Amino acid sequence: MPDRPEIVCLCGSARFVEELHAANRELTLGGAIVVAPGVLPLPGADEPGEPMSDEQKAALGELHLRKIDLADRVVVVNPGGYVGESTSREIAYARAGGTPVSFTDPQG
């Protein structure tokens, strides 16, 4: 038994902000340390917030890969089985590094 809580990295499309927050809550209440995308719209917000530049998006993508490096496992939040391009890249990165990957919904 490890002497620290499991570290779980959440991955998924920002369109699933409500589901990402719910997964974060469930895992945290279950005793995990959760690392997740750092810039998401607020749950229930009509507007996604201020637009990001391509440089900011690229930097956040790289930062999220470093979060995967810290994780004991990755949980992909994929309602309806949806996995977009960025999330697919993160899954491939995690698997290449030997980090286990699971999904909240079956993949289509």
C-alpha positions in Angstrom: 0.0 0.0 0.0 1.5 3.4 -1.0 2.1 6.0 1.7 0.4 8.6 -0.4 -3.0 8.9 -2.1 -3.3 7.9 -5.7 -2.8 10.7 -8.2 -5.3 10.7 -11.0 -5.1 12.9 -14.1 -8.4 13.8 -15.8 -8.5 14.2 -19.5 -11.4 15.2 -21.8 -12.9 17.9 -23.9 -13.6 21.2 -22.3 -17.2 20.8 -23.7 -17.7 18.3 -20.9 -17.0 20.8 -18.1 -19.9 19.6 -15.9 -18.7 16.0 -16.3 -15.1 16.9 -15.6 -16.1 18.7 -12.4 -18.3 15.7 -11.3 -15.4 13.2 -11.9 -13.0 15.5 -10.0 -15.4 15.7 -7.1 -16.1 11.9 -7.1 -12.4 11.0 -7.2 -11.4 13.6 -4.6 -14.1 12.4 -2.2 -12.8 8.9 -2.8 -9.4 10.0 -1.5 -7.4 10.6 -4.8 -5.3 13.6 -5.6 -6.8 14.9 -8.8 -5.0 16.9 -11.5 -7.2 18.2 -14.3 -7.2 20.7 -17.1 -6.5 24.1 -15.5 -8.6 26.3 -17.8 -12.2 25.3 -18.2 -15.4 27.4 -18.5 -17.4 27.7 -15.3 -20.1 25.0 -15.0 -23.3 26.3 -16.5 -21.7 29.4 -18.1 -23.1 30.4 -21.4 -19.8 32.0 -22.5 -16.5 30.0 -22.6 -14.6 32.9 -21.2 -11.9 35.0 -22.8 -10.5 33.5 -26.0 -7.0 32.0 -25.8 -4.2 32.5 -28.4 -2.8 29.5 -30.2 0.4 29.9 -28.1 -1.6 29.7 -24.9 -3.5 26.6 -26.1 -0.2 24.9 -27.1 1.4 25.8 -23.7 -1.7 24.4 -21.8 -1.5 21.2 -23.9 2.2 20.8 -22.9 1.4 21.5 -19.3 -1.3 18.9 -19.3 1.2 16.3 -20.5 3.4 17.1 -17.5 0.3 16.5 -15.3 0.0 13.1 -16.9 3.7 12.5 -16.0 2.8 13.0 -12.3 -0.2 10.7 -12.4 -0.6 7.1 -11.3 -3.4 6.7 -13.8 -5.5 8.7 -16.3 -9.3 8.9 -16.4 -10.8 10.1 -19.6 -14.1 11.8 -19.3 -15.8 10.9 -22.5 -19.6 11.1 -22.4 -21.2 9.2 -25.3 -17.7 7.8 -26.1 -16.5 11.1 -27.6 -12.7 11.6 -27.6 -11.3 14.6 -29.5 -8.0 15.2 -31.1 -6.2 16.7 -28.0 -7.6 14.0 -25.7 -6.5 11.3 -28.2 -3.0 12.8 -28.0 -3.0 12.7 -24.2 -4.2 9.1 -24.2 -1.4 8.1 -26.6 1.1 10.0 -24.4 0.0 8.3 -21.2 0.0 4.8 -22.8 3.5 5.4 -24.3 4.7 6.3 -20.8 3.1 3.2 -19.2 0.4 5.1 -17.4 -2.9 3.2 -17.2 -5.9 4.8 -18.9 -9.6 4.3 -18.2 -12.7 5.9 -19.6 -15.9 7.1 -18.0 -18.0 5.8 -21.0 -17.5 3.0 -23.4 -15.7 4.1 -26.6 -17.7 4.0 -29.8 
